[in-house]
Amino acid sequence: MAASSISDRWKYDVFVSFRGEDLRKGFMDHLFKDFKQNGILAFKDNENLPIGEEISPQLCKAIEESRILIVIFSKGYASSSWCLRELVKILDCKNIENPKHEVRIILYDVKPDVVAEWKKALSMAADLSGWDLQDLTNGYEAKLTDKISLRESL
């Protein structure tokens, strides 16, 4: 999987989705160093994101252009909206047949049952009805607050 073997389809061998606060110093430094020493071209956000560019589209493009997509679940992964957006994009890419992306999951300092709890909680939350805050902006926040306080008092 050396950088010279990347087909025209792939710009990177690997994209790693991880919670920076949990892993950037230490584990990720070693992992990226090992990738480089073995000729594996990995997307690295602090090196490959152009200054002044919007982050989200650039990350999505990097995910699409990477052959192997690695998700490292850590204790804080699910609390990061960036990580969850990357995860959605990674799973979308996994379902595309051509070109085929490989997805690998790593659990770092988190047990599989904790990840299963996240899955269960997100599934349950997705089935609940709620307020679409897009429809309540521009001065309507007070109405939402009133609805919440009314419901709590009942």
ZAFI-282678 format. One record per residue: x, y, z of N, C-alpha, C in turn; residue in one letter; residue number from 1. Coordinates in steps of 0.05 Angstrom, whole numbers, plus 5000, padded with zeros to 4 digits. Layout:
BEGIN
n_x n_y n_z ca_x ca_y ca_z c_x c_y c_z loba nutor
X Y Z X Y Z X Y Z A NUM $
...
REM end
This chain:
BEGIN
n_x n_y n_z ca_x ca_y ca_z c_x c_y c_z loba nutor
5016 4976 5000 5000 5000 5000 5017 5025 5000 M 1 $
5040 5024 4989 5058 5047 4988 5046 5070 4972 A 2 $
5054 5094 4978 5043 5118 4965 5044 5116 4935 A 3 $
5065 5103 4924 5068 5100 4896 5047 5081 4883 S 4 $
5035 5065 4901 5015 5046 4890 4987 5057 4890 S 5 $
4983 5081 4899 4956 5092 4900 4946 5095 4871 I 6 $
4923 5085 4865 4912 5087 4838 4904 5116 4833 S 7 $
4897 5121 4808 4888 5148 4801 4863 5156 4817 D 8 $
4848 5136 4826 4823 5142 4841 4828 5153 4868 R 9 $
4850 5146 4881 4855 5153 4909 4877 5173 4911 W 10 $
4872 5194 4926 4893 5214 4932 4908 5205 4957 K 11 $
4895 5191 4976 4907 5182 5000 4902 5152 5004 Y 12 $
4921 5140 5018 4917 5112 5025 4897 5110 5048 D 13 $
4899 5128 5067 4884 5126 5092 4873 5153 5101 V 14 $
4849 5153 5112 4837 5176 5126 4830 5164 5154 F 15 $
4838 5179 5175 4832 5170 5202 4813 5190 5215 V 16 $
4790 5180 5224 4771 5197 5239 4776 5191 5269 S 17 $
4783 5212 5284 4788 5209 5312 4782 5235 5327 F 18 $
4778 5232 5353 4773 5256 5370 4800 5267 5378 R 19 $
4806 5291 5368 4832 5303 5372 4839 5306 5402 G 20 $
4820 5315 5418 4825 5319 5446 4834 5293 5460 E 21 $
4823 5270 5450 4829 5244 5463 4855 5233 5453 D 22 $
4863 5238 5428 4884 5222 5415 4906 5237 5401 L 23 $
4903 5263 5395 4921 5276 5377 4950 5274 5387 R 24 $
4955 5280 5412 4982 5277 5423 4987 5249 5432 K 25 $
5008 5237 5424 5014 5210 5432 5006 5190 5411 G 26 $
4983 5177 5414 4975 5155 5397 4975 5163 5367 F 27 $
4962 5185 5361 4961 5193 5332 4988 5201 5321 M 28 $
5004 5215 5338 5031 5222 5329 5046 5197 5321 D 29 $
5044 5176 5337 5058 5151 5331 5047 5137 5307 H 30 $
5020 5137 5305 5007 5124 5282 5015 5138 5256 L 31 $
5014 5164 5255 5021 5179 5230 5051 5175 5224 F 32 $
5067 5174 5244 5096 5169 5240 5100 5141 5227 K 33 $
5086 5121 5238 5088 5094 5227 5077 5093 5198 D 34 $
5055 5107 5193 5045 5108 5165 5067 5119 5147 F 35 $
5079 5141 5154 5099 5154 5137 5123 5136 5133 K 36 $
5133 5123 5154 5156 5105 5152 5151 5081 5134 Q 37 $
5125 5073 5132 5118 5050 5115 5107 5058 5088 N 38 $
5110 5084 5081 5102 5093 5054 5072 5095 5050 G 39 $
5058 5097 5072 5028 5099 5071 5021 5129 5073 I 40 $
5008 5138 5052 5000 5166 5051 4973 5170 5065 L 41 $
4975 5184 5088 4951 5188 5104 4943 5218 5103 A 42 $
4918 5223 5102 4908 5251 5104 4912 5259 5133 F 43 $
4923 5282 5137 4928 5293 5163 4917 5321 5164 K 44 $
4896 5326 5179 4881 5351 5178 4899 5376 5184 D 45 $
4918 5374 5202 4934 5397 5208 4956 5402 5187 N 46 $
4958 5384 5167 4977 5389 5146 4964 5391 5118 E 47 $
4942 5377 5114 4930 5375 5088 4905 5393 5083 N 48 $
4896 5407 5104 4874 5426 5100 4885 5453 5092 L 49 $
4877 5463 5069 4887 5489 5061 4877 5511 5079 P 50 $
4895 5529 5087 4889 5552 5104 4868 5569 5090 I 51 $
4848 5577 5105 4827 5595 5094 4805 5580 5080 G 52 $
4807 5554 5076 4786 5538 5063 4765 5530 5084 E 53 $
4741 5525 5075 4720 5515 5093 4727 5486 5100 E 54 $
4726 5479 5126 4736 5453 5135 4718 5430 5126 I 55 $
4692 5432 5129 4674 5409 5124 4676 5398 5096 S 56 $
4674 5415 5075 4677 5404 5048 4704 5391 5043 P 57 $
4725 5403 5054 4752 5392 5050 4755 5365 5064 Q 58 $
4743 5362 5087 4744 5336 5101 4728 5315 5085 L 59 $
4705 5323 5076 4688 5304 5060 4704 5295 5035 C 60 $
4717 5314 5022 4732 5307 4998 4755 5288 5005 K 61 $
4769 5293 5027 4791 5276 5035 4781 5248 5041 A 62 $
4757 5246 5054 4746 5219 5059 4740 5205 5033 I 63 $
4728 5219 5014 4721 5207 4988 4746 5198 4973 E 64 $
4768 5212 4977 4793 5207 4962 4812 5188 4976 E 65 $
4803 5176 4998 4820 5157 5013 4810 5129 5010 S 66 $
4828 5111 5005 4822 5083 5000 4812 5069 5026 R 67 $
4826 5073 5048 4819 5060 5073 4811 5082 5093 I 68 $
4788 5077 5105 4776 5097 5124 4776 5083 5152 L 69 $
4791 5095 5170 4794 5084 5197 4779 5102 5216 I 70 $
4762 5090 5232 4748 5105 5253 4759 5095 5280 V 71 $
4769 5113 5296 4779 5106 5322 4759 5117 5343 I 72 $
4743 5098 5354 4725 5105 5375 4740 5108 5401 F 73 $
4738 5131 5414 4749 5137 5440 4727 5147 5458 S 74 $
4733 5152 5483 4712 5160 5502 4697 5185 5492 K 75 $
4711 5204 5480 4698 5229 5472 4688 5230 5444 G 76 $
4692 5209 5428 4685 5209 5400 4657 5218 5395 Y 77 $
4638 5205 5408 4609 5211 5403 4601 5238 5412 A 78 $
4617 5252 5428 4610 5279 5437 4618 5300 5417 S 79 $
4632 5292 5396 4642 5311 5377 4624 5311 5352 S 80 $
4612 5334 5346 4596 5336 5322 4612 5332 5297 S 81 $
4638 5341 5297 4656 5336 5274 4660 5307 5270 W 82 $
4665 5292 5291 4669 5263 5289 4644 5249 5278 C 83 $
4621 5257 5288 4597 5244 5279 4591 5250 5250 L 84 $
4598 5275 5241 4594 5282 5212 4613 5265 5195 R 85 $
4638 5262 5204 4658 5246 5190 4648 5217 5189 E 86 $
4637 5207 5211 4627 5179 5212 4605 5175 5191 L 87 $
4587 5194 5190 4565 5192 5170 4576 5191 5142 V 88 $
4595 5208 5136 4607 5209 5109 4622 5183 5103 K 89 $
4637 5173 5123 4652 5148 5120 4633 5125 5114 I 90 $
4611 5123 5129 4592 5101 5124 4577 5104 5097 L 91 $
4573 5129 5089 4562 5134 5062 4581 5123 5041 D 92 $
4607 5129 5044 4627 5120 5025 4630 5090 5025 C 93 $
4626 5077 5049 4628 5048 5051 4606 5035 5033 K 94 $
4584 5048 5031 4561 5037 5016 4563 5041 4986 N 95 $
4583 5057 4977 4587 5062 4948 4602 5038 4937 I 96 $
4592 5027 4916 4605 5003 4905 4630 5010 4888 E 97 $
4630 5032 4875 4653 5038 4857 4660 5067 4859 N 98 $
4682 5075 4870 4703 5058 4880 4696 5048 4908 P 99 $
4706 5025 4915 4700 5013 4940 4720 5022 4962 K 100 $
4710 5033 4983 4726 5041 5006 4726 5018 5026 H 101 $
4749 5015 5040 4750 4996 5062 4747 5012 5088 E 102 $
4731 5002 5107 4727 5016 5132 4737 4997 5154 V 103 $
4753 5008 5172 4764 4994 5195 4757 5009 5220 R 104 $
4749 4995 5241 4742 5007 5267 4763 4999 5288 I 105 $
4772 5019 5304 4790 5014 5326 4777 5025 5351 I 106 $
4777 5010 5372 4767 5019 5398 4791 5027 5415 L 107 $
4793 5052 5423 4815 5062 5439 4805 5071 5466 Y 108 $
4812 5056 5487 4804 5062 5514 4774 5064 5518 D 109 $
4759 5048 5502 4730 5047 5504 4722 5018 5498 V 110 $
4703 5008 5512 4694 4980 5508 4672 4978 5487 K 111 $
4670 4956 5474 4649 4952 5454 4621 4957 5465 P 112 $
4616 4950 5490 4589 4954 5501 4582 4984 5504 D 113 $
4603 5001 5507 4598 5030 5509 4589 5040 5481 V 114 $
4602 5030 5460 4595 5038 5433 4567 5028 5427 V 115 $
4560 5004 5436 4533 4993 5433 4512 5011 5447 A 116 $
4520 5022 5470 4502 5040 5484 4498 5065 5468 E 117 $
4519 5076 5455 4516 5099 5438 4496 5093 5416 W 118 $
4500 5070 5403 4482 5062 5381 4453 5061 5391 K 119 $
4449 5048 5413 4422 5046 5424 4410 5074 5430 K 120 $
4426 5091 5443 4416 5118 5450 4410 5134 5426 A 121 $
4427 5133 5405 4422 5149 5381 4398 5138 5366 L 122 $
4394 5112 5365 4371 5100 5353 4345 5109 5367 S 123 $
4346 5108 5393 4322 5116 5409 4316 5146 5405 M 124 $
4337 5163 5405 4334 5191 5401 4323 5198 5374 A 125 $
4332 5183 5354 4323 5188 5326 4293 5182 5323 A 126 $
4282 5165 5340 4254 5158 5338 4236 5176 5353 D 127 $
4247 5195 5368 4231 5214 5384 4224 5238 5367 L 128 $
4200 5249 5372 4193 5274 5358 4206 5297 5373 S 129 $
4210 5319 5359 4223 5342 5371 4217 5367 5356 G 130 $
4229 5389 5365 4225 5415 5351 4248 5419 5332 W 131 $
4241 5428 5308 4261 5436 5288 4268 5465 5293 D 132 $
4292 5469 5304 4300 5496 5312 4304 5514 5288 L 133 $
4307 5503 5264 4309 5519 5240 4284 5535 5236 Q 134 $
4261 5524 5244 4235 5537 5241 4230 5557 5264 D 135 $
4246 5555 5285 4241 5572 5309 4261 5594 5312 L 136 $
4277 5600 5293 4297 5621 5295 4285 5648 5291 T 137 $
4301 5669 5292 4293 5696 5288 4272 5706 5308 N 138 $
4278 5703 5334 4260 5713 5354 4241 5693 5365 G 139 $
4240 5669 5354 4221 5649 5363 4232 5632 5386 Y 140 $
4258 5637 5394 4270 5621 5415 4254 5623 5441 E 141 $
4242 5646 5446 4225 5650 5470 4202 5631 5470 A 142 $
4190 5626 5446 4167 5607 5444 4176 5579 5452 K 143 $
4200 5572 5443 4211 5545 5450 4215 5544 5480 L 144 $
4227 5564 5492 4231 5565 5521 4204 5562 5536 T 145 $
4184 5577 5526 4158 5575 5538 4146 5547 5536 D 146 $
4149 5534 5513 4139 5507 5510 4153 5488 5529 K 147 $
4179 5491 5532 4194 5473 5550 4186 5478 5579 I 148 $
4184 5503 5587 4177 5508 5615 4148 5500 5621 S 149 $
4130 5503 5602 4102 5495 5605 4101 5465 5608 L 150 $
4116 5450 5591 4116 5421 5593 4127 5412 5620 R 151 $
4149 5426 5629 4160 5418 5655 4141 5423 5678 E 152 $
4126 5445 5677 4107 5451 5698 4083 5431 5699 S 153 $
4077 5420 5676 4055 5400 5674 4064 5374 5686 L 154 $
REM end
